[in-house]
Amino acid sequence: MILGFSTSGPYCGAALWQDGGIIASRHEDLAKGQAERLMPMLNEVLADAGAAFADLDALGVGIGPGNFTGIRISVAAARGLALGLGIPAVGVSLLEALALGQDGTVLTSVSAGRGHAFFQRFGADAARGPELVALDTISDWHHKDMICIGNNEAEIAEALGLSYGPAPFYPASAVARIAALRWQDNPPRPAPLYLRPADAAPARDAPPAILP
């Protein structure tokens, strides 16, 4: 039994996988408040399936790219739960989660703001990324018969002369499904996938003098 969750974007989601499928899940659009909502949601999903944390074999967690704060919330929760339960936690990229279940070549995108997006291309002989890309410089991402999935997929597809479509699964559901394939392979501890520096400026005031 695998519990997957993600708060990489303006949402909070969790899904419970068992024996090849999702047996309980929840997804809520949230612009803020993921830190307060995540643990109650995990408990609700487990309760919906009549399960408990002690029944879990592993965790799956969305590691970004996306919202810095949201990513840290999920990754910290996954690390703490994995340590406390003595089970592995599998980090899953949101860009990969968007592509799950789609045949052929796929270009996934996550909005990065300020005219940029995070891109990754999947498919035989077509793999590229993940990268932070300016949306006015994407012509070299074109690939024949590729489908665009993710944020701003319609605009990206139009610019590249391609088709687009919705992601087959909600993020948490995809995270749980991918984690189910990898949890027995001694996965590394989940770490945030940051593809650009944080939007934070150094303090302008000089630090206080340290007395001897």
C-alpha positions, -999 to +999 in steps of 0.1 A: +000+000+000+015+033-012+004+068+000+012+095-025+008+132-020+018+165-036+016+202-028+039+214-056+013+238-070-018+257-058-034+225-046-032+198-020-037+162-031-033+127-018-039+092-032-037+057-018-025+029-042-029-008-036-027-039-058-025-020-091-049+009-086-059+039-066-084+029-038-089+064-023-079+099-032-086+136-026-076+168-045-084+203-035-073+235-052-056+258-027-038+290-033-024+288+003-029+267+034-013+235+022+007+231+054-024+231+075-044+209+051-019+182+042-018+160+073-056+160+078-060+151+041-036+122+045-056+109+075-089+114+055-076+094+025-065+065+048-098+066+066-117+065+033-099+032+026-102+018+061-064+019+064-038+034+088-003+047+085+009+014+100-005-004+069+018+015+045+047-001+026+060+032+012+053+069+005+054+088-027+059+126-027+059+153-054+092+171-053+085+198-079+092+218-098+067+244-087+060+265-057+090+266-033+069+266-001+046+239-013+074+216-023+091+220+010+059+212+029+054+178+011+091+168+011+094+176+049+063+156+056+075+127+036+108+126+053+093+128+087+067+101+080+092+078+064+115+081+094+088+076+119+072+047+101+104+030+090+094+029+054+109+043+021+098+075+005+100+080-032+104+115-047+086+120-080+089+149-104+057+167-112+069+169-148+071+131-149+038+127-131+021+148-158+033+124-185+022+092-168-003+072-188+004+090-221+017+071-250+042+085-275+063+117-272+051+141-245+061+176-236+051+185-200+051+220-186+048+237-152+043+274-150+073+293-135+059+328-138+075+358-154+071+344-189+089+312-181+079+275-176+096+243-165+097+219-195+105+182-199+102+160-229+095+123-227+096+096-254+119+073-273+148+093-287+132+125-276+141+129-239+151+163-228+151+183-196+140+192-171+148+229-179+136+264-171+126+278-204+115+313-216+082+309-233+092+331-262+122+308-270+106+273-273+108+266-310+137+241-305+115+220-282+093+208-312+092+171-319+070+153-345+037+140-332+043+153-297+015+161-273+017+190-248+004+185-213+005+208-183+002+245-175-005+267-206-006+236-228-029+252-254-006+282-259+025+260-260+010+236-284-002+265-307+033+280-307+049+246-317+021+235-341+012+205-320-017+190-302-024+192-265-045+174-239-052+170-201-030+150-178-044+115-174-041+116-136-042+141-108-007+148-095-010+128-062-025+098-081+004+098-106+029+102-078+014+072-059+014+051-091+051+059-100+062+054-064+046+019-065+070+010-093+101+022-075+098+019-037+116-015-036+146-002-054+163+015-024+153+050-036+172+080-023+157+103+003+133+127-014+148+162-021+131+192-037+136+196-074+146+233-078+154+244-113+160+281-104+171+301-074+145+311-048+129+345-053+145+360-022+168+390-019+196+392+007+190+414+037+200+450+032+209+457+068+244+448+080+244+419+105+250+428+141+286+428+154+296+397+173+311+406+206+343+388+217 
